[in-house]
Amino acid sequence: MLRLRAYARLLRLVLVLLLGVALAASIALAERLGLPTPLERRQRWTRLFMGRLVAALPFEVKVIGEVPRQPMLWLSNHVSWTDIPLLGMLTPLSFLSKAEVRHWPLAGWLAEKAGTLFIRRGGGDGQRLREQISGQLAQQRPLLIFPEGTTTDGRTLRTFHGRLLAGAIDHGVPIQPVAIHYLRDGQTDPIAPFIGDDDVLSHLMRLFAQPRGEVQIQLLPAIASQGKERAILALQAQQAVHLALFGIEHSAPSAQRQARAA
């Protein structure tokens, strides 16, 4: 029975992925014909696709707080690849992702056509990336970053690295902290995290074999960025997310240590 349920859910997901392929293919075709699709339209199409994708995933989603009406730099904790569609369905967004995602079958192609910015860890392209982020924010385009730089098991929160926040400070763009929490039977979900050497298909089959879990997405009060040090700004966002997730004040490192990490 569990296997049958998993395959039925997987079939529904495949149909949604075919929609994503159709949208991305239309963008690619337009580019070949010399008719590039504006980023704003690609973001709207991506939001449509993300909404369909979330509906095919085994989650009950609860959104707490208001989606910002003005463009912001979103900072969220990172637990799974499913964070991306869950957040991307809320509003037209671009994402910052690790470079490896560009080479994932299908998903990398879809991400690229959606306007994702890719970062190479230790690749020495920090200045170029800062310019890309700054360019997005200067054009009033919301962007989401996972400032921990990796996923967690949902029970901890890693340091928010501030080096990617310079663009927000340069243009006075507010920070939108987001706390995403996966729950199962009232406890932190042990199945939802996507960590280590896991692969997407195996992770999907584990999710699909289980009853539906719950995801809480908390959109926290915005943080003004103008005139702040990037390390302090990252620390403020980290503390807000930690408090939302765990209900206790975070015992954070000093500003000097945080600055070195940023």
Accessible surface in RSA format (square Angstrom, percent):
REM  Atomic radii and reference values for relative SASA: ProtOr
REM  Chains: A
REM  Algorithm: Lee & Richards
REM  Probe-radius: 1.40
REM  Slices: 20
REM RES _ NUM      All-atoms   Total-Side   Main-Chain    Non-polar    All polar
REM                ABS   REL    ABS   REL    ABS   REL    ABS   REL    ABS   REL
RES MET A   1   187.93  97.3 141.90  93.9  46.03 109.6 125.99 107.1  61.94  82.1
RES LEU A   2    97.37  54.2  95.71  68.5   1.65   4.2  95.79  67.3   1.58   4.3
RES ARG A   3   166.22  69.8 159.07  81.1   7.14  17.0  59.69  81.6 106.52  64.6
RES LEU A   4   121.40  67.6 117.73  84.2   3.67   9.2 119.87  84.2   1.53   4.1
RES ARG A   5    74.50  31.3  67.93  34.6   6.57  15.6  33.69  46.0  40.80  24.7
RES ALA A   6     1.83   1.7   1.83   2.8   0.00   0.0   1.83   2.6   0.00   0.0
RES TYR A   7   107.41  50.1 102.18  58.1   5.23  13.6  72.42  54.4  34.99  43.1
RES ALA A   8    59.48  54.7  45.01  69.5  14.47  32.9  51.95  73.2   7.53  20.0
RES ARG A   9    42.43  17.8  40.39  20.6   2.05   4.9  20.75  28.4  21.68  13.1
RES LEU A  10    36.23  20.2  36.23  25.9   0.00   0.0  36.23  25.4   0.00   0.0
RES LEU A  11   113.84  63.4 110.50  79.1   3.34   8.4 113.40  79.6   0.44   1.2
RES ARG A  12   123.99  52.1 122.06  62.2   1.93   4.6  40.86  55.8  83.13  50.4
RES LEU A  13     4.35   2.4   4.35   3.1   0.00   0.0   4.35   3.1   0.00   0.0
RES VAL A  14    64.78  42.6  64.78  58.6   0.00   0.0  64.78  56.3   0.00   0.0
RES LEU A  15   107.17  59.7  98.32  70.3   8.85  22.2  98.77  69.4   8.39  22.6
RES VAL A  16    17.22  11.3  14.92  13.5   2.30   5.5  17.21  15.0   0.01   0.0
RES LEU A  17    49.89  27.8  49.85  35.7   0.05   0.1  49.89  35.0   0.00   0.0
RES LEU A  18   104.02  57.9  98.47  70.4   5.55  13.9  98.83  69.4   5.19  14.0
RES LEU A  19    61.51  34.3  55.49  39.7   6.02  15.1  60.47  42.5   1.04   2.8
RES GLY A  20     2.16   2.7   0.00   N/A   2.16   2.7   1.42   3.9   0.74   1.7
RES VAL A  21    46.50  30.6  46.50  42.1   0.00   0.0  46.50  40.4   0.00   0.0
RES ALA A  22    58.05  53.4  45.40  70.1  12.65  28.8  52.00  73.2   6.05  16.0
RES LEU A  23    34.19  19.0  33.61  24.0   0.58   1.5  34.19  24.0   0.00   0.0
RES ALA A  24     3.93   3.6   2.53   3.9   1.40   3.2   3.49   4.9   0.44   1.2
RES ALA A  25    42.25  38.8  38.04  58.7   4.21   9.6  39.17  55.2   3.07   8.1
RES SER A  26    49.90  42.2  38.25  51.0  11.65  26.8  42.66  90.9   7.24  10.1
RES ILE A  27     6.99   4.0   6.78   5.1   0.21   0.5   6.99   5.0   0.00   0.0
RES ALA A  28    21.70  20.0  20.76  32.0   0.94   2.1  20.97  29.5   0.73   1.9
RES LEU A  29   104.73  58.3 102.41  73.3   2.32   5.8 104.25  73.2   0.47   1.3
RES ALA A  30    21.23  19.5  18.69  28.8   2.54   5.8  20.90  29.4   0.33   0.9
RES GLU A  31    74.80  42.9  56.79  43.0  18.01  42.9  24.09  46.6  50.70  41.4
RES ARG A  32   210.79  88.5 172.28  87.8  38.51  91.7  54.72  74.8 156.07  94.6
RES LEU A  33   120.70  67.2  91.78  65.7  28.91  72.7  98.37  69.1  22.33  60.1
RES GLY A  34    55.39  68.3   0.00   N/A  55.39  68.3  33.47  91.8  21.93  49.1
RES LEU A  35   118.06  65.7 112.06  80.2   5.99  15.1 115.01  80.8   3.04   8.2
RES PRO A  36   100.80  73.5  85.66  78.1  15.13  55.0  85.66  70.7  15.13  94.1
RES THR A  37    12.31   8.8   5.50   5.6   6.82  16.2   2.14   2.9  10.17  15.4
RES PRO A  38    69.35  50.5  57.06  52.0  12.29  44.7  69.34  57.3   0.01   0.1
RES LEU A  39    15.93   8.9  12.29   8.8   3.64   9.2  12.29   8.6   3.64   9.8
RES GLU A  40    77.61  44.6  76.08  57.6   1.53   3.7  50.80  98.3  26.82  21.9
RES ARG A  41   102.33  43.0 102.03  52.0   0.31   0.7   8.63  11.8  93.70  56.8
RES ARG A  42    48.06  20.2  47.56  24.2   0.50   1.2   0.14   0.2  47.92  29.0
RES GLN A  43     6.32   3.5   5.85   4.3   0.47   1.1   0.00   0.0   6.32   4.8
RES ARG A  44   130.87  54.9 123.83  63.1   7.04  16.8  54.15  74.0  76.72  46.5
RES TRP A  45    76.39  30.7  76.26  36.9   0.13   0.3  55.07  29.4  21.32  34.6
RES THR A  46    16.59  11.8  13.06  13.2   3.53   8.4  11.17  15.0   5.42   8.2
RES ARG A  47   100.97  42.4  97.86  49.9   3.11   7.4  16.37  22.4  84.60  51.3
RES LEU A  48    74.23  41.3  65.72  47.0   8.51  21.4  73.57  51.7   0.66   1.8
RES PHE A  49    19.01   9.5  19.01  11.8   0.00   0.0  19.01  11.5   0.00   0.0
RES MET A  50    18.64   9.7  18.64  12.3   0.00   0.0  17.54  14.9   1.10   1.5
RES GLY A  51    24.56  30.3   0.00   N/A  24.56  30.3  17.71  48.6   6.85  15.3
RES ARG A  52   122.98  51.6 120.78  61.6   2.20   5.2  30.67  41.9  92.30  55.9
RES LEU A  53    13.73   7.6  13.73   9.8   0.00   0.0  13.73   9.6   0.00   0.0
RES VAL A  54    10.40   6.8   9.43   8.5   0.97   2.3   9.43   8.2   0.97   2.6
RES ALA A  55    48.10  44.2  33.98  52.4  14.13  32.1  44.26  62.3   3.85  10.2
RES ALA A  56     4.73   4.3   0.00   0.0   4.73  10.8   0.52   0.7   4.21  11.2
RES LEU A  57     0.62   0.3   0.00   0.0   0.62   1.6   0.31   0.2   0.31   0.8
RES PRO A  58     1.02   0.7   0.00   0.0   1.02   3.7   1.02   0.8   0.00   0.0
RES PHE A  59     4.90   2.5   0.13   0.1   4.77  12.4   0.13   0.1   4.77  13.6
RES GLU A  60   100.65  57.8  99.42  75.2   1.23   2.9  42.15  81.5  58.49  47.8
RES VAL A  61    48.83  32.1  13.09  11.9  35.73  86.1  13.73  11.9  35.10  95.2
RES LYS A  62   111.37  54.3 107.73  66.1   3.64   8.7  61.26  55.1  50.12  53.4
RES VAL A  63    59.62  39.2  30.58  27.7  29.04  70.0  30.58  26.6  29.04  78.8
RES ILE A  64    71.27  40.6  67.58  50.3   3.69   8.9  70.71  50.9   0.56   1.5
RES GLY A  65    44.13  54.4   0.00   N/A  44.13  54.4  22.06  60.5  22.07  49.4
RES GLU A  66   153.17  87.9 140.66 106.4  12.52  29.8  61.48 118.9  91.70  74.9
RES VAL A  67    52.03  34.2  38.64  35.0  13.39  32.3  38.64  33.6  13.39  36.3
RES PRO A  68    24.63  17.9   3.74   3.4  20.89  75.9  13.85  11.4  10.78  67.0
RES ARG A  69   247.36 103.9 204.95 104.5  42.41 101.0  82.39 112.6 164.97 100.0
RES GLN A  70    98.31  55.0  91.26  66.7   7.05  16.8  29.84  63.5  68.47  51.9
RES PRO A  71    35.15  25.6  29.20  26.6   5.95  21.6  31.54  26.0   3.61  22.4
RES MET A  72    15.03   7.8  14.95   9.9   0.08   0.2  14.95  12.7   0.08   0.1
RES LEU A  73     0.00   0.0   0.00   0.0   0.00   0.0   0.00   0.0   0.00   0.0
RES TRP A  74     2.09   0.8   2.09   1.0   0.00   0.0   0.63   0.3   1.46   2.4
RES LEU A  75     0.08   0.0   0.08   0.1   0.00   0.0   0.08   0.1   0.00   0.0
RES SER A  76     0.00   0.0   0.00   0.0   0.00   0.0   0.00   0.0   0.00   0.0
RES ASN A  77     4.65   3.2   4.65   4.5   0.00   0.0   0.91   2.2   3.74   3.6
RES HIS A  78    26.65  14.6  26.63  18.5   0.01   0.0   8.24   8.5  18.41  21.4
RES VAL A  79     2.27   1.5   2.27   2.1   0.00   0.0   2.27   2.0   0.00   0.0
RES SER A  80     0.00   0.0   0.00   0.0   0.00   0.0   0.00   0.0   0.00   0.0
RES TRP A  81    36.91  14.8  32.16  15.6   4.75  11.2  35.56  19.0   1.35   2.2
RES THR A  82     0.28   0.2   0.28   0.3   0.00   0.0   0.00   0.0   0.28   0.4
RES ASP A  83     0.00   0.0   0.00   0.0   0.00   0.0   0.00   0.0   0.00   0.0
RES ILE A  84    43.68  24.9  43.68  32.5   0.00   0.0  43.68  31.5   0.00   0.0
RES PRO A  85     4.38   3.2   4.38   4.0   0.00   0.0   4.38   3.6   0.00   0.0
RES LEU A  86     0.00   0.0   0.00   0.0   0.00   0.0   0.00   0.0   0.00   0.0
RES LEU A  87     0.00   0.0   0.00   0.0   0.00   0.0   0.00   0.0   0.00   0.0
RES GLY A  88     2.57   3.2   0.00   N/A   2.57   3.2   1.11   3.0   1.46   3.3
RES MET A  89    42.07  21.8  31.23  20.7  10.83  25.8  18.67  15.9  23.39  31.0
RES LEU A  90    18.97  10.6  11.81   8.4   7.16  18.0  14.31  10.1   4.66  12.5
RES THR A  91    22.44  16.0  22.44  22.7   0.00   0.0   3.46   4.7  18.97  28.7
RES PRO A  92    36.43  26.6  35.90  32.7   0.53   1.9  36.09  29.8   0.34   2.1
RES LEU A  93     5.33   3.0   0.19   0.1   5.14  12.9   0.19   0.1   5.14  13.8
RES SER A  94     1.38   1.2   0.00   0.0   1.38   3.2   1.38   2.9   0.00   0.0
RES PHE A  95    10.76   5.4  10.41   6.4   0.35   0.9  10.41   6.3   0.35   1.0
RES LEU A  96    11.19   6.2   4.90   3.5   6.29  15.8   4.90   3.4   6.29  16.9
RES SER A  97    15.27  12.9   8.09  10.8   7.18  16.5  11.52  24.5   3.75   5.3
RES LYS A  98    75.04  36.6  69.79  42.8   5.24  12.5  22.70  20.4  52.33  55.7
RES ALA A  99    19.75  18.2  19.63  30.3   0.11   0.3  19.65  27.7   0.09   0.2
RES GLU A 100    90.32  51.9  86.23  65.2   4.09   9.7  54.17 104.8  36.15  29.5
RES VAL A 101    16.20  10.7  16.20  14.7   0.00   0.0  16.20  14.1   0.00   0.0
RES ARG A 102   101.23  42.5  89.26  45.5  11.98  28.5  24.07  32.9  77.16  46.8
RES HIS A 103   146.16  79.9 118.56  82.4  27.60  70.6  82.06  84.6  64.09  74.6
RES TRP A 104    72.25  29.0  66.90  32.4   5.35  12.6  51.95  27.7  20.30  32.9
RES PRO A 105   124.54  90.8 103.55  94.4  20.99  76.3 114.60  94.6   9.94  61.8
RES LEU A 106    66.66  37.1  53.22  38.1  13.44  33.8  56.92  40.0   9.74  26.2
RES ALA A 107    44.32  40.7  38.38  59.2   5.94  13.5  41.41  58.3   2.91   7.7
RES GLY A 108     0.04   0.1   0.00   N/A   0.04   0.1   0.00   0.0   0.04   0.1
RES TRP A 109    86.21  34.6  82.50  39.9   3.72   8.7  72.53  38.7  13.68  22.2
RES LEU A 110    23.64  13.2  19.00  13.6   4.64  11.7  19.34  13.6   4.30  11.6
RES ALA A 111    21.16  19.5  14.11  21.8   7.05  16.0  20.75  29.2   0.41   1.1
RES GLU A 112    73.42  42.2  66.33  50.2   7.09  16.9  14.76  28.5  58.67  47.9
RES LYS A 113    32.33  15.8  31.67  19.4   0.67   1.6   6.32   5.7  26.02  27.7
RES ALA A 114    15.77  14.5  12.46  19.2   3.31   7.5  13.70  19.3   2.07   5.5
RES GLY A 115    13.45  16.6   0.00   N/A  13.45  16.6   9.71  26.7   3.73   8.4
RES THR A 116    18.53  13.2   7.49   7.6  11.05  26.3   1.54   2.1  16.99  25.7
RES LEU A 117    23.06  12.8  21.49  15.4   1.58   4.0  23.06  16.2   0.00   0.0
RES PHE A 118    12.50   6.3   5.00   3.1   7.50  19.5   5.04   3.1   7.46  21.4
RES ILE A 119    29.55  16.8  29.34  21.9   0.21   0.5  29.41  21.2   0.14   0.4
RES ARG A 120   128.89  54.1 122.92  62.7   5.97  14.2  49.09  67.1  79.80  48.4
RES ARG A 121   144.95  60.9 111.69  56.9  33.26  79.2  62.55  85.5  82.40  49.9
RES GLY A 122    89.72 110.6   0.00   N/A  89.72 110.6  43.82 120.3  45.90 102.8
RES GLY A 123    30.47  37.6   0.00   N/A  30.47  37.6  13.76  37.8  16.71  37.4
RES GLY A 124    80.08  98.7   0.00   N/A  80.08  98.7  42.09 115.5  37.99  85.1
RES ASP A 125    15.00  10.5   8.73   8.7   6.27  14.8  12.02  28.3   2.99   3.0
RES GLY A 126    50.21  61.9   0.00   N/A  50.21  61.9  39.46 108.3  10.75  24.1
RES GLN A 127   116.97  65.4 107.98  78.9   8.99  21.4  59.32 126.3  57.65  43.7
RES ARG A 128   111.18  46.7 107.73  54.9   3.46   8.2  67.12  91.7  44.06  26.7
RES LEU A 129     2.40   1.3   2.40   1.7   0.00   0.0   2.40   1.7   0.00   0.0
RES ARG A 130    93.75  39.4  90.43  46.1   3.32   7.9  22.92  31.3  70.83  42.9
RES GLU A 131   102.64  58.9  91.97  69.6  10.67  25.4  37.67  72.9  64.98  53.0
RES GLN A 132    62.31  34.8  50.99  37.3  11.32  27.0  27.06  57.6  35.25  26.7
RES ILE A 133     1.45   0.8   1.45   1.1   0.00   0.0   1.45   1.0   0.00   0.0
RES SER A 134    21.53  18.2  21.40  28.6   0.13   0.3   9.27  19.7  12.26  17.2
RES GLY A 135    27.16  33.5   0.00   N/A  27.16  33.5  26.77  73.5   0.40   0.9
RES GLN A 136    15.45   8.6  13.42   9.8   2.03   4.8   3.75   8.0  11.70   8.9
RES LEU A 137     1.73   1.0   0.48   0.3   1.25   3.2   1.10   0.8   0.64   1.7
RES ALA A 138    52.87  48.6  26.10  40.3  26.77  60.9  29.08  41.0  23.79  63.0
RES GLN A 139   103.96  58.1  81.55  59.6  22.41  53.4  37.48  79.8  66.48  50.4
RES GLN A 140   111.01  62.1  99.16  72.5  11.86  28.2  45.87  97.6  65.14  49.4
RES ARG A 141    46.31  19.4  46.11  23.5   0.20   0.5   4.38   6.0  41.94  25.4
RES PRO A 142    23.95  17.5  23.95  21.8   0.00   0.0  23.95  19.8   0.00   0.0
RES LEU A 143     0.00   0.0   0.00   0.0   0.00   0.0   0.00   0.0   0.00   0.0
RES LEU A 144     0.11   0.1   0.08   0.1   0.03   0.1   0.08   0.1   0.03   0.1
RES ILE A 145     1.20   0.7   1.20   0.9   0.00   0.0   1.20   0.9   0.00   0.0
RES PHE A 146    22.08  11.0  13.10   8.1   8.98  23.4  13.10   7.9   8.98  25.7
RES PRO A 147     3.72   2.7   0.64   0.6   3.08  11.2   2.35   1.9   1.38   8.6
RES GLU A 148     6.63   3.8   0.15   0.1   6.48  15.4   0.00   0.0   6.63   5.4
RES GLY A 149    37.82  46.6   0.00   N/A  37.82  46.6  31.91  87.6   5.92  13.3
RES THR A 150    48.31  34.4  43.87  44.5   4.44  10.6  23.00  30.9  25.31  38.3
RES THR A 151    25.83  18.4  19.34  19.6   6.49  15.5  11.64  15.6  14.19  21.5
RES THR A 152     7.64   5.4   2.97   3.0   4.67  11.1   6.21   8.3   1.44   2.2
RES ASP A 153    48.28  33.8  45.33  45.1   2.95   7.0  14.48  34.1  33.80  33.7
RES GLY A 154     8.51  10.5   0.00   N/A   8.51  10.5   6.47  17.8   2.04   4.6
RES ARG A 155   126.43  53.1 107.67  54.9  18.75  44.7  47.46  64.9  78.97  47.9
RES THR A 156    79.81  56.8  73.54  74.6   6.27  14.9  66.34  89.1  13.46  20.4
RES LEU A 157    19.12  10.6   0.27   0.2  18.86  47.4   0.36   0.3  18.76  50.5
RES ARG A 158   131.54  55.2 124.97  63.7   6.56  15.6  29.01  39.6 102.52  62.1
RES THR A 159    43.24  30.8  39.08  39.6   4.16   9.9   9.74  13.1  33.50  50.6
RES PHE A 160     0.67   0.3   0.00   0.0   0.67   1.7   0.00   0.0   0.67   1.9
RES HIS A 161    49.39  27.0  49.24  34.2   0.15   0.4  30.31  31.2  19.08  22.2
RES GLY A 162     0.00   0.0   0.00   N/A   0.00   0.0   0.00   0.0   0.00   0.0
RES ARG A 163   112.59  47.3 104.82  53.4   7.77  18.5  39.97  54.6  72.62  44.0
RES LEU A 164    24.34  13.6  20.98  15.0   3.36   8.4  23.54  16.5   0.80   2.2
RES LEU A 165     0.31   0.2   0.31   0.2   0.00   0.0   0.31   0.2   0.00   0.0
RES ALA A 166     7.20   6.6   5.57   8.6   1.63   3.7   7.01   9.9   0.19   0.5
RES GLY A 167     1.32   1.6   0.00   N/A   1.32   1.6   0.00   0.0   1.32   3.0
RES ALA A 168     0.00   0.0   0.00   0.0   0.00   0.0   0.00   0.0   0.00   0.0
RES ILE A 169    38.25  21.8  30.07  22.4   8.19  19.7  30.07  21.7   8.19  22.2
RES ASP A 170    82.73  58.0  45.12  44.9  37.62  88.9  21.79  51.3  60.94  60.8
RES HIS A 171    81.93  44.8  50.80  35.3  31.14  79.7  41.60  42.9  40.33  46.9
RES GLY A 172    30.39  37.5   0.00   N/A  30.39  37.5   6.59  18.1  23.80  53.3
RES VAL A 173     8.45   5.6   6.84   6.2   1.61   3.9   8.45   7.3   0.00   0.0
RES PRO A 174    25.60  18.7  25.54  23.3   0.06   0.2  25.60  21.1   0.00   0.0
RES ILE A 175     0.00   0.0   0.00   0.0   0.00   0.0   0.00   0.0   0.00   0.0
RES GLN A 176     5.75   3.2   5.75   4.2   0.00   0.0   0.00   0.0   5.75   4.4
RES PRO A 177     0.00   0.0   0.00   0.0   0.00   0.0   0.00   0.0   0.00   0.0
RES VAL A 178     0.00   0.0   0.00   0.0   0.00   0.0   0.00   0.0   0.00   0.0
RES ALA A 179     0.03   0.0   0.00   0.0   0.03   0.1   0.00   0.0   0.03   0.1
RES ILE A 180     1.03   0.6   0.00   0.0   1.03   2.5   0.00   0.0   1.03   2.8
RES HIS A 181    26.98  14.7  26.24  18.2   0.75   1.9  20.44  21.1   6.55   7.6
RES TYR A 182     4.76   2.2   2.83   1.6   1.93   5.0   2.83   2.1   1.93   2.4
RES LEU A 183    21.41  11.9  21.24  15.2   0.18   0.5  21.29  15.0   0.12   0.3
RES ARG A 184    32.82  13.8  25.24  12.9   7.58  18.1  26.93  36.8   5.89   3.6
RES ASP A 185   142.31  99.7 101.41 100.9  40.90  96.7  43.62 102.7  98.69  98.4
RES GLY A 186    62.83  77.5   0.00   N/A  62.83  77.5  33.13  90.9  29.70  66.5
RES GLN A 187   129.36  72.3 127.45  93.1   1.90   4.5  45.71  97.3  83.65  63.4
RES THR A 188    27.83  19.8  21.02  21.3   6.81  16.2   4.71   6.3  23.12  35.0
RES ASP A 189     0.89   0.6   0.51   0.5   0.38   0.9   0.00   0.0   0.89   0.9
RES PRO A 190    87.60  63.8  62.05  56.6  25.55  92.9  63.72  52.6  23.88 148.4
RES ILE A 191    34.47  19.6  29.96  22.3   4.52  10.9  33.30  24.0   1.17   3.2
RES ALA A 192     0.33   0.3   0.00   0.0   0.33   0.8   0.28   0.4   0.05   0.1
RES PRO A 193    11.63   8.5   5.53   5.0   6.11  22.2   5.53   4.6   6.11  37.9
RES PHE A 194    27.18  13.6  25.33  15.7   1.85   4.8  25.33  15.4   1.85   5.3
RES ILE A 195    79.29  45.1  68.50  51.0  10.80  26.0  72.97  52.5   6.32  17.2
RES GLY A 196    78.18  96.4   0.00   N/A  78.18  96.4  40.48 111.1  37.70  84.4
RES ASP A 197   155.09 108.6 118.67 118.1  36.43  86.1  43.68 102.8 111.42 111.1
RES ASP A 198    39.97  28.0  14.88  14.8  25.09  59.3  14.73  34.7  25.24  25.2
RES ASP A 199    73.27  51.3  69.15  68.8   4.13   9.8  42.44  99.9  30.83  30.7
RES VAL A 200    51.23  33.7  47.97  43.4   3.26   7.9  47.97  41.7   3.26   8.8
RES LEU A 201   107.74  60.0 104.34  74.6   3.40   8.6 105.13  73.8   2.61   7.0
RES SER A 202    47.84  40.4  41.41  55.3   6.42  14.8  20.52  43.7  27.32  38.3
RES HIS A 203     0.13   0.1   0.13   0.1   0.00   0.0   0.13   0.1   0.00   0.0
RES LEU A 204    12.13   6.8  12.13   8.7   0.00   0.0  12.13   8.5   0.00   0.0
RES MET A 205    47.32  24.5  44.95  29.7   2.38   5.7  43.95  37.4   3.37   4.5
RES ARG A 206   105.49  44.3  99.73  50.8   5.75  13.7  66.40  90.7  39.09  23.7
RES LEU A 207     0.14   0.1   0.11   0.1   0.03   0.1   0.11   0.1   0.03   0.1
RES PHE A 208     0.00   0.0   0.00   0.0   0.00   0.0   0.00   0.0   0.00   0.0
RES ALA A 209    22.12  20.3  22.08  34.1   0.04   0.1  22.08  31.1   0.04   0.1
RES GLN A 210    61.20  34.2  61.20  44.7   0.00   0.0   0.90   1.9  60.30  45.7
RES PRO A 211    77.63  56.6  75.98  69.3   1.65   6.0  77.57  64.0   0.06   0.4
RES ARG A 212   107.76  45.2  82.11  41.9  25.66  61.1  39.78  54.4  67.98  41.2
RES GLY A 213     4.62   5.7   0.00   N/A   4.62   5.7   4.20  11.5   0.43   1.0
RES GLU A 214    61.51  35.3  60.17  45.5   1.33   3.2  19.44  37.6  42.07  34.3
RES VAL A 215     0.00   0.0   0.00   0.0   0.00   0.0   0.00   0.0   0.00   0.0
RES GLN A 216    38.50  21.5  38.47  28.1   0.03   0.1   0.00   0.0  38.50  29.2
RES ILE A 217     0.00   0.0   0.00   0.0   0.00   0.0   0.00   0.0   0.00   0.0
RES GLN A 218    30.15  16.9  30.15  22.0   0.00   0.0   1.55   3.3  28.59  21.7
RES LEU A 219    13.83   7.7   0.41   0.3  13.41  33.7   0.41   0.3  13.41  36.1
RES LEU A 220    25.43  14.2  21.31  15.2   4.12  10.3  21.99  15.4   3.44   9.3
RES PRO A 221   114.52  83.5  99.20  90.4  15.31  55.7 110.91  91.6   3.61  22.4
RES ALA A 222    51.53  47.4  22.24  34.3  29.29  66.6  22.32  31.4  29.21  77.4
RES ILE A 223    23.73  13.5  20.29  15.1   3.44   8.3  23.73  17.1   0.00   0.0
RES ALA A 224    67.17  61.8  57.23  88.3   9.94  22.6  59.73  84.1   7.44  19.7
RES SER A 225     1.50   1.3   0.00   0.0   1.50   3.5   0.00   0.0   1.50   2.1
RES GLN A 226   145.96  81.6 128.39  93.8  17.57  41.8  34.18  72.8 111.78  84.8
RES GLY A 227    77.88  96.0   0.00   N/A  77.88  96.0  40.15 110.2  37.73  84.5
RES LYS A 228    63.98  31.2  52.73  32.4  11.25  26.8  45.99  41.4  17.99  19.2
RES GLU A 229   127.03  72.9 121.38  91.8   5.65  13.4  42.27  81.8  84.76  69.2
RES ARG A 230    90.43  38.0  88.56  45.1   1.88   4.5  19.24  26.3  71.20  43.1
RES ALA A 231     6.45   5.9   6.29   9.7   0.15   0.3   6.29   8.9   0.15   0.4
RES ILE A 232    61.54  35.0  61.54  45.8   0.00   0.0  61.54  44.3   0.00   0.0
RES LEU A 233     0.00   0.0   0.00   0.0   0.00   0.0   0.00   0.0   0.00   0.0
RES ALA A 234     0.20   0.2   0.20   0.3   0.00   0.0   0.20   0.3   0.00   0.0
RES LEU A 235    19.95  11.1  19.95  14.3   0.00   0.0  19.95  14.0   0.00   0.0
RES GLN A 236    65.18  36.4  60.10  43.9   5.08  12.1  18.38  39.1  46.80  35.5
RES ALA A 237     0.00   0.0   0.00   0.0   0.00   0.0   0.00   0.0   0.00   0.0
RES GLN A 238     2.77   1.5   2.77   2.0   0.00   0.0   0.00   0.0   2.77   2.1
RES GLN A 239    60.94  34.1  59.42  43.4   1.52   3.6  10.45  22.3  50.49  38.3
RES ALA A 240    32.31  29.7  21.24  32.8  11.07  25.2  29.16  41.1   3.15   8.3
RES VAL A 241     0.00   0.0   0.00   0.0   0.00   0.0   0.00   0.0   0.00   0.0
RES HIS A 242    21.83  11.9  21.83  15.2   0.00   0.0   5.35   5.5  16.49  19.2
RES LEU A 243    79.27  44.1  75.66  54.1   3.61   9.1  75.66  53.1   3.61   9.7
RES ALA A 244    27.79  25.6   2.64   4.1  25.15  57.2  12.64  17.8  15.16  40.2
RES LEU A 245    16.98   9.5   3.37   2.4  13.61  34.2   3.37   2.4  13.61  36.6
RES PHE A 246    60.71  30.4  34.12  21.1  26.59  69.2  41.77  25.3  18.93  54.2
RES GLY A 247    56.43  69.6   0.00   N/A  56.43  69.6  29.34  80.5  27.09  60.7
RES ILE A 248   109.08  62.1 104.74  78.0   4.33  10.4 109.08  78.5   0.00   0.0
RES GLU A 249   130.09  74.7 113.31  85.7  16.78  40.0  61.46 118.9  68.64  56.0
RES HIS A 250    38.94  21.3  28.31  19.7  10.63  27.2  24.03  24.8  14.91  17.3
RES SER A 251   109.71  92.7  80.62 107.6  29.09  67.0  53.54 114.0  56.17  78.7
RES ALA A 252    32.42  29.8   4.30   6.6  28.12  64.0   4.56   6.4  27.86  73.8
RES PRO A 253    30.96  22.6  22.02  20.1   8.95  32.5  26.56  21.9   4.40  27.4
RES SER A 254    54.16  45.8  38.23  51.0  15.93  36.7  46.02  98.0   8.14  11.4
RES ALA A 255    38.74  35.6  31.74  49.0   7.00  15.9  32.02  45.1   6.71  17.8
RES GLN A 256   124.49  69.6 119.04  87.0   5.45  13.0  56.91 121.1  67.58  51.3
RES ARG A 257   140.41  59.0 134.53  68.6   5.88  14.0  35.56  48.6 104.85  63.5
RES GLN A 258     1.19   0.7   0.48   0.4   0.71   1.7   0.51   1.1   0.68   0.5
RES ALA A 259    54.67  50.3  40.39  62.3  14.28  32.5  41.36  58.2  13.31  35.3
RES ARG A 260   181.18  76.1 145.67  74.3  35.51  84.6  80.20 109.6 100.98  61.2
RES ALA A 261    42.38  39.0  20.84  32.2  21.54  49.0  32.99  46.5   9.39  24.9
RES ALA A 262    14.11  13.0   1.28   2.0  12.83  29.2  11.79  16.6   2.31   6.1
END  Absolute sums over single chains surface
CHAIN  1 A    12812.4      10364.2       2448.2       7385.1       5427.2
END  Absolute sums over all chains
TOTAL         12812.4      10364.2       2448.2       7385.1       5427.2
